[in-house]
Amino acid sequence: MSIKNGDMPAMPQPSEWTGSKGLTKREQFAAMAMQGLLSNSVMGDSDLHNNASDWKKDMVESATEFADALLAQLEEKGE
């Protein structure tokens, strides 16, 4: 069984205490996408949504969709 590109460590940080490998590429890309979304004056304005819960859900879904799209593009190109 091979590991998907998105599940590979983005910046491996092995730890002898925890065995942690750091964030996955998918987690790293999603975090970067969310940072960009929240810095946008329109997307980052929670007042433009019905309630805070809907706004948070939209931000999380959008960030992971962008991360998945980037990973799919990289997979397609063999990177």
N, CA, C and O atoms as a printed pandas DataFrame, in Angstrom:
     atom_number atom_name residue_name chain_id  residue_number  x_coord  y_coord  z_coord
0              1         N          MET        A               1    0.849   -1.184    0.000
1              2        CA          MET        A               1    0.000    0.000    0.000
2              3         C          MET        A               1    0.888    1.238    0.000
3              4         O          MET        A               1    1.758    1.377    0.860
4              5         N          SER        A               2    0.677    2.138   -0.956
5              6        CA          SER        A               2    1.484    3.351   -1.023
6              7         C          SER        A               2    0.773    4.501   -0.312
7              8         O          SER        A               2   -0.455    4.549   -0.238
8              9         N          ILE        A               3    1.572    5.412    0.202
9             10        CA          ILE        A               3    1.031    6.574    0.898
10            11         C          ILE        A               3    0.728    7.655   -0.128
11            12         O          ILE        A               3    1.546    7.937   -1.004
12            13         N          LYS        A               4   -0.460    8.261   -0.015
13            14        CA          LYS        A               4   -0.839    9.333   -0.918
14            15         C          LYS        A               4    0.029   10.554   -0.657
15            16         O          LYS        A               4    0.468   10.789    0.469
16            17         N          ASN        A               5    0.269   11.322   -1.701
17            18        CA          ASN        A               5    1.085   12.519   -1.608
18            19         C          ASN        A               5    0.591   13.457   -0.505
19            20         O          ASN        A               5    1.401   14.014    0.235
20            21         N          GLY        A               6   -0.714   13.635   -0.388
21            22        CA          GLY        A               6   -1.281   14.535    0.616
22            23         C          GLY        A               6   -1.066   14.076    2.037
23            24         O          GLY        A               6   -1.157   14.874    2.970
24            25         N          ASP        A               7   -0.780   12.797    2.214
25            26        CA          ASP        A               7   -0.545   12.258    3.551
26            27         C          ASP        A               7    0.928   12.262    3.942
27            28         O          ASP        A               7    1.275   11.931    5.076
28            29         N          MET        A               8    1.792   12.636    3.005
29            30        CA          MET        A               8    3.224   12.710    3.280
30            31         C          MET        A               8    3.502   13.942    4.146
31            32         O          MET        A               8    2.771   14.929    4.064
32            33         N          PRO        A               9    4.542   13.894    4.969
33            34        CA          PRO        A               9    4.862   15.062    5.791
34            35         C          PRO        A               9    5.260   16.256    4.918
35            36         O          PRO        A               9    5.996   16.104    3.943
36            37         N          ALA        A              10    4.769   17.437    5.277
37            38        CA          ALA        A              10    5.118   18.651    4.537
38            39         C          ALA        A              10    6.543   19.071    4.853
39            40         O          ALA        A              10    7.328   19.373    3.954
40            41         N          MET        A              11    6.864   19.088    6.114
41            42        CA          MET        A              11    8.207   19.439    6.585
42            43         C          MET        A              11    8.524   18.506    7.746
43            44         O          MET        A              11    8.322   18.870    8.905
44            45         N          PRO        A              12    9.008   17.327    7.453
45            46        CA          PRO        A              12    9.196   16.323    8.497
46            47         C          PRO        A              12   10.015   16.848    9.676
47            48         O          PRO        A              12   11.071   17.457    9.505
48            49         N          GLN        A              13    9.502   16.597   10.854
49            50        CA          GLN        A              13   10.169   16.982   12.092
50            51         C          GLN        A              13   10.155   15.778   13.025
51            52         O          GLN        A              13    9.380   15.742   13.980
52            53         N          PRO        A              14   11.004   14.795   12.756
53            54        CA          PRO        A              14   10.983   13.606   13.606
54            55         C          PRO        A              14   11.302   13.962   15.056
55            56         O          PRO        A              14   12.127   14.829   15.342
56            57         N          SER        A              15   10.637   13.279   15.934
57            58        CA          SER        A              15   10.855   13.499   17.356
58            59         C          SER        A              15   11.060   12.158   18.036
59            60         O          SER        A              15   10.249   11.243   17.889
60            61         N          GLU        A              16   12.130   12.050   18.769
61            62        CA          GLU        A              16   12.385   10.789   19.470
62            63         C          GLU        A              16   11.384   10.566   20.594
63            64         O          GLU        A              16   11.224    9.437   21.060
64            65         N          TRP        A              17   10.704   11.629   21.042
65            66        CA          TRP        A              17    9.750   11.487   22.143
66            67         C          TRP        A              17    8.353   11.149   21.660
67            68         O          TRP        A              17    7.671   10.324   22.268
68            69         N          THR        A              18    7.921   11.773   20.580
69            70        CA          THR        A              18    6.535   11.573   20.151
70            71         C          THR        A              18    6.407   10.782   18.859
71            72         O          THR        A              18    5.330   10.266   18.562
72            73         N          GLY        A              19    7.478   10.676   18.088
73            74        CA          GLY        A              19    7.398   10.012   16.796
74            75         C          GLY        A              19    6.665   10.849   15.770
75            76         O          GLY        A              19    6.374   10.370   14.674
76            77         N          SER        A              20    6.360   12.094   16.106
77            78        CA          SER        A              20    5.616   12.983   15.221
78            79         C          SER        A              20    6.395   13.267   13.947
79            80         O          SER        A              20    7.618   13.406   13.968
80            81         N          LYS        A              21    5.682   13.350   12.859
81            82        CA          LYS        A              21    6.298   13.668   11.583
82            83         C          LYS        A              21    5.868   15.049   11.101
83            84         O          LYS        A              21    6.144   15.411    9.958
84            85         N          GLY        A              22    5.215   15.808   11.930
85            86        CA          GLY        A              22    4.760   17.135   11.537
86            87         C          GLY        A              22    3.455   17.080   10.762
87            88         O          GLY        A              22    2.803   16.038   10.693
88            89         N          LEU        A              23    3.084   18.209   10.182
89            90        CA          LEU        A              23    1.860   18.296    9.402
90            91         C          LEU        A              23    1.993   17.539    8.089
91            92         O          LEU        A              23    3.080   17.440    7.520
92            93         N          THR        A              24    0.871   17.008    7.620
93            94        CA          THR        A              24    0.862   16.415    6.288
94            95         C          THR        A              24    0.845   17.549    5.268
95            96         O          THR        A              24    0.566   18.699    5.609
96            97         N          LYS        A              25    1.144   17.217    4.025
97            98        CA          LYS        A              25    1.076   18.219    2.970
98            99         C          LYS        A              25   -0.338   18.788    2.882
99           100         O          LYS        A              25   -0.514   19.993    2.701
100          101         N          ARG        A              26   -1.330   17.935    3.010
101          102        CA          ARG        A              26   -2.724   18.391    2.928
102          103         C          ARG        A              26   -3.032   19.380    4.041
103          104         O          ARG        A              26   -3.655   20.415    3.803
104          105         N          GLU        A              27   -2.596   19.062    5.258
105          106        CA          GLU        A              27   -2.827   19.970    6.383
106          107         C          GLU        A              27   -2.106   21.302    6.173
107          108         O          GLU        A              27   -2.663   22.364    6.448
108          109         N          GLN        A              28   -0.877   21.241    5.689
109          110        CA          GLN        A              28   -0.096   22.458    5.448
110          111         C          GLN        A              28   -0.752   23.316    4.367
111          112         O          GLN        A              28   -0.902   24.527    4.534
112          113         N          PHE        A              29   -1.143   22.683    3.257
113          114        CA          PHE        A              29   -1.777   23.439    2.178
114          115         C          PHE        A              29   -3.108   24.030    2.625
115          116         O          PHE        A              29   -3.426   25.168    2.279
116          117         N          ALA        A              30   -3.887   23.274    3.387
117          118        CA          ALA        A              30   -5.172   23.780    3.881
118          119         C          ALA        A              30   -4.957   24.961    4.823
119          120         O          ALA        A              30   -5.702   25.939    4.767
120          121         N          ALA        A              31   -3.956   24.879    5.678
121          122        CA          ALA        A              31   -3.673   25.981    6.605
122          123         C          ALA        A              31   -3.287   27.236    5.829
123          124         O          ALA        A              31   -3.716   28.339    6.167
124          125         N          MET        A              32   -2.478   27.061    4.788
125          126        CA          MET        A              32   -2.070   28.214    3.987
126          127         C          MET        A              32   -3.260   28.810    3.235
127          128         O          MET        A              32   -3.385   30.030    3.126
128          129         N          ALA        A              33   -4.128   27.948    2.720
129          130        CA          ALA        A              33   -5.323   28.429    2.024
130          131         C          ALA        A              33   -6.238   29.172    2.995
131          132         O          ALA        A              33   -6.781   30.225    2.661
132          133         N          MET        A              34   -6.405   28.621    4.197
133          134        CA          MET        A              34   -7.270   29.274    5.181
134          135         C          MET        A              34   -6.706   30.634    5.568
135          136         O          MET        A              34   -7.458   31.595    5.731
136          137         N          GLN        A              35   -5.400   30.721    5.714
137          138        CA          GLN        A              35   -4.768   31.992    6.047
138          139         C          GLN        A              35   -5.084   33.028    4.968
139          140         O          GLN        A              35   -5.411   34.175    5.274
140          141         N          GLY        A              36   -4.986   32.620    3.721
141          142        CA          GLY        A              36   -5.306   33.527    2.626
142          143         C          GLY        A              36   -6.775   33.920    2.619
143          144         O          GLY        A              36   -7.109   35.090    2.433
144          145         N          LEU        A              37   -7.643   32.951    2.819
145          146        CA          LEU        A              37   -9.079   33.240    2.839
146          147         C          LEU        A              37   -9.435   34.221    3.943
147          148         O          LEU        A              37  -10.195   35.164    3.722
148          149         N          LEU        A              38   -8.888   34.000    5.127
149          150        CA          LEU        A              38   -9.226   34.851    6.264
150          151         C          LEU        A              38   -8.618   36.245    6.151
151          152         O          LEU        A              38   -9.105   37.188    6.775
152          153         N          SER        A              39   -7.564   36.379    5.363
153          154        CA          SER        A              39   -6.954   37.702    5.194
154          155         C          SER        A              39   -7.697   38.533    4.146
155          156         O          SER        A              39   -7.486   39.741    4.045
156          157         N          ASN        A              40   -8.564   37.884    3.369
157          158        CA          ASN        A              40   -9.350   38.571    2.359
158          159         C          ASN        A              40  -10.468   39.346    3.046
159          160         O          ASN        A              40  -11.189   38.789    3.874
160          161         N          SER        A              41  -10.618   40.618    2.713
161          162        CA          SER        A              41  -11.587   41.466    3.397
162          163         C          SER        A              41  -13.033   40.999    3.235
163          164         O          SER        A              41  -13.878   41.302    4.078
164          165         N          VAL        A              42  -13.322   40.272    2.170
165          166        CA          VAL        A              42  -14.687   39.783    1.973
166          167         C          VAL        A              42  -14.870   38.418    2.630
167          168         O          VAL        A              42  -15.780   38.232    3.438
168          169         N          MET        A              43  -14.009   37.469    2.285
169          170        CA          MET        A              43  -14.138   36.117    2.849
170          171         C          MET        A              43  -13.915   36.106    4.351
171          172         O          MET        A              43  -14.542   35.322    5.064
172          173         N          GLY        A              44  -13.034   36.961    4.839
173          174        CA          GLY        A              44  -12.724   36.992    6.253
174          175         C          GLY        A              44  -13.725   37.757    7.092
175          176         O          GLY        A              44  -13.542   37.893    8.302
176          177         N          ASP        A              45  -14.784   38.262    6.470
177          178        CA          ASP        A              45  -15.794   39.040    7.196
178          179         C          ASP        A              45  -16.944   38.137    7.611
179          180         O          ASP        A              45  -17.810   37.803    6.802
180          181         N          SER        A              46  -16.943   37.749    8.873
181          182        CA          SER        A              46  -17.983   36.833    9.362
182          183         C          SER        A              46  -19.369   37.466    9.326
183          184         O          SER        A              46  -20.368   36.747    9.358
184          185         N          ASP        A              47  -19.455   38.792    9.260
185          186        CA          ASP        A              47  -20.759   39.468    9.216
186          187         C          ASP        A              47  -21.500   39.199    7.907
187          188         O          ASP        A              47  -22.706   39.430    7.819
188          189         N          LEU        A              48  -20.788   38.716    6.895
189          190        CA          LEU        A              48  -21.417   38.443    5.613
190          191         C          LEU        A              48  -22.073   37.062    5.561
191          192         O          LEU        A              48  -22.641   36.680    4.538
192          193         N          HIS        A              49  -21.994   36.326    6.649
193          194        CA          HIS        A              49  -22.598   34.996    6.730
194          195         C          HIS        A              49  -23.753   35.027    7.728
195          196         O          HIS        A              49  -23.852   35.930    8.559
196          197         N          ASN        A              50  -24.609   34.039    7.630
197          198        CA          ASN        A              50  -25.789   33.994    8.503
198          199         C          ASN        A              50  -25.430   33.888    9.974
199          200         O          ASN        A              50  -26.063   34.518   10.821
200          201         N          ASN        A              51  -24.419   33.094   10.276
201          202        CA          ASN        A              51  -23.981   32.957   11.670
202          203         C          ASN        A              51  -22.531   32.485   11.683
203          204         O          ASN        A              51  -22.000   32.047   10.663
204          205         N          ALA        A              52  -21.907   32.579   12.836
205          206        CA          ALA        A              52  -20.484   32.235   12.963
206          207         C          ALA        A              52  -20.227   30.773   12.606
207          208         O          ALA        A              52  -19.195   30.454   12.014
208          209         N          SER        A              53  -21.145   29.894   12.956
209          210        CA          SER        A              53  -20.968   28.474   12.670
210          211         C          SER        A              53  -20.913   28.214   11.166
211          212         O          SER        A              53  -20.071   27.450   10.695
212          213         N          ASP        A              54  -21.817   28.855   10.410
213          214        CA          ASP        A              54  -21.819   28.710    8.950
214          215         C          ASP        A              54  -20.548   29.285    8.345
215          216         O          ASP        A              54  -19.981   28.713    7.415
216          217         N          TRP        A              55  -20.105   30.419    8.874
217          218        CA          TRP        A              55  -18.891   31.071    8.374
218          219         C          TRP        A              55  -17.683   30.163    8.578
219          220         O          TRP        A              55  -16.889   29.971    7.657
220          221         N          LYS        A              56  -17.539   29.603    9.783
221          222        CA          LYS        A              56  -16.416   28.706   10.063
222          223         C          LYS        A              56  -16.465   27.484    9.157
223          224         O          LYS        A              56  -15.436   27.056    8.633
224          225         N          LYS        A              57  -17.649   26.924    8.972
225          226        CA          LYS        A              57  -17.794   25.749    8.117
226          227         C          LYS        A              57  -17.383   26.083    6.680
227          228         O          LYS        A              57  -16.692   25.296    6.033
228          229         N          ASP        A              58  -17.806   27.246    6.181
229          230        CA          ASP        A              58  -17.430   27.671    4.832
230          231         C          ASP        A              58  -15.919   27.824    4.692
231          232         O          ASP        A              58  -15.344   27.421    3.681
232          233         N          MET        A              59  -15.278   28.404    5.699
233          234        CA          MET        A              59  -13.830   28.617    5.649
234          235         C          MET        A              59  -13.083   27.278    5.634
235          236         O          MET        A              59  -12.149   27.090    4.854
236          237         N          VAL        A              60  -13.496   26.367    6.489
237          238        CA          VAL        A              60  -12.836   25.061    6.573
238          239         C          VAL        A              60  -13.029   24.275    5.282
239          240         O          VAL        A              60  -12.078   23.701    4.753
240          241         N          GLU        A              61  -14.248   24.249    4.780
241          242        CA          GLU        A              61  -14.522   23.511    3.544
242          243         C          GLU        A              61  -13.764   24.103    2.367
243          244         O          GLU        A              61  -13.211   23.366    1.550
244          245         N          SER        A              62  -13.735   25.419    2.274
245          246        CA          SER        A              62  -13.015   26.066    1.173
246          247         C          SER        A              62  -11.524   25.777    1.247
247          248         O          SER        A              62  -10.900   25.463    0.234
248          249         N          ALA        A              63  -10.952   25.879    2.435
249          250        CA          ALA        A              63   -9.516   25.649    2.601
250          251         C          ALA        A              63   -9.144   24.222    2.208
251          252         O          ALA        A              63   -8.148   24.009    1.517
252          253         N          THR        A              64   -9.935   23.250    2.642
253          254        CA          THR        A              64   -9.604   21.862    2.305
254          255         C          THR        A              64   -9.850   21.574    0.827
255          256         O          THR        A              64   -9.139   20.765    0.230
256          257         N          GLU        A              65  -10.838   22.220    0.235
257          258        CA          GLU        A              65  -11.073   22.049   -1.204
258          259         C          GLU        A              65   -9.893   22.589   -2.010
259          260         O          GLU        A              65   -9.473   21.968   -2.987
260          261         N          PHE        A              66   -9.355   23.748   -1.605
261          262        CA          PHE        A              66   -8.179   24.291   -2.297
262          263         C          PHE        A              66   -6.980   23.376   -2.116
263          264         O          PHE        A              66   -6.236   23.135   -3.066
264          265         N          ALA        A              67   -6.786   22.867   -0.917
265          266        CA          ALA        A              67   -5.664   21.954   -0.656
266          267         C          ALA        A              67   -5.797   20.701   -1.512
267          268         O          ALA        A              67   -4.823   20.263   -2.126
268          269         N          ASP        A              68   -6.988   20.124   -1.558
269          270        CA          ASP        A              68   -7.209   18.915   -2.350
270          271         C          ASP        A              68   -7.018   19.179   -3.847
271          272         O          ASP        A              68   -6.500   18.326   -4.568
272          273         N          ALA        A              69   -7.436   20.357   -4.310
273          274        CA          ALA        A              69   -7.258   20.703   -5.720
274          275         C          ALA        A              69   -5.777   20.818   -6.065
275          276         O          ALA        A              69   -5.343   20.357   -7.121
276          277         N          LEU        A              70   -5.012   21.430   -5.181
277          278        CA          LEU        A              70   -3.573   21.551   -5.425
278          279         C          LEU        A              70   -2.909   20.177   -5.442
279          280         O          LEU        A              70   -2.089   19.892   -6.315
280          281         N          LEU        A              71   -3.261   19.335   -4.487
281          282        CA          LEU        A              71   -2.687   17.984   -4.447
282          283         C          LEU        A              71   -3.067   17.178   -5.685
283          284         O          LEU        A              71   -2.240   16.438   -6.219
284          285         N          ALA        A              72   -4.301   17.315   -6.144
285          286        CA          ALA        A              72   -4.742   16.610   -7.351
286          287         C          ALA        A              72   -3.940   17.077   -8.563
287          288         O          ALA        A              72   -3.539   16.270   -9.402
288          289         N          GLN        A              73   -3.709   18.386   -8.646
289          290        CA          GLN        A              73   -2.920   18.938   -9.755
290          291         C          GLN        A              73   -1.493   18.397   -9.705
291          292         O          GLN        A              73   -0.935   18.031  -10.740
292          293         N          LEU        A              74   -0.906   18.344   -8.526
293          294        CA          LEU        A              74    0.447   17.833   -8.386
294          295         C          LEU        A              74    0.525   16.346   -8.737
295          296         O          LEU        A              74    1.472   15.902   -9.386
296          297         N          GLU        A              75   -0.476   15.586   -8.304
297          298        CA          GLU        A              75   -0.525   14.153   -8.626
298          299         C          GLU        A              75   -0.625   13.951  -10.138
299          300         O          GLU        A              75    0.035   13.081  -10.707
300          301         N          GLU        A              76   -1.459   14.769  -10.776
301          302        CA          GLU        A              76   -1.665   14.660  -12.208
302          303         C          GLU        A              76   -0.354   14.909  -12.974
303          304         O          GLU        A              76   -0.087   14.280  -13.998
304          305         N          LYS        A              77    0.440   15.826  -12.461
305          306        CA          LYS        A              77    1.705   16.167  -13.110
306          307         C          LYS        A              77    2.840   15.292  -12.626
307          308         O          LYS        A              77    3.973   15.433  -13.087
308          309         N          GLY        A              78    2.550   14.379  -11.692
309          310        CA          GLY        A              78    3.547   13.469  -11.196
310          311         C          GLY        A              78    4.542   14.102  -10.240
311          312         O          GLY        A              78    5.687   13.660  -10.150
312          313         N          GLU        A              79    4.118   15.120   -9.536
313          314        CA          GLU        A              79    5.012   15.809   -8.593
314          315         C          GLU        A              79    4.684   15.479   -7.160
315          316         O          GLU        A              79    5.341   15.976   -6.245
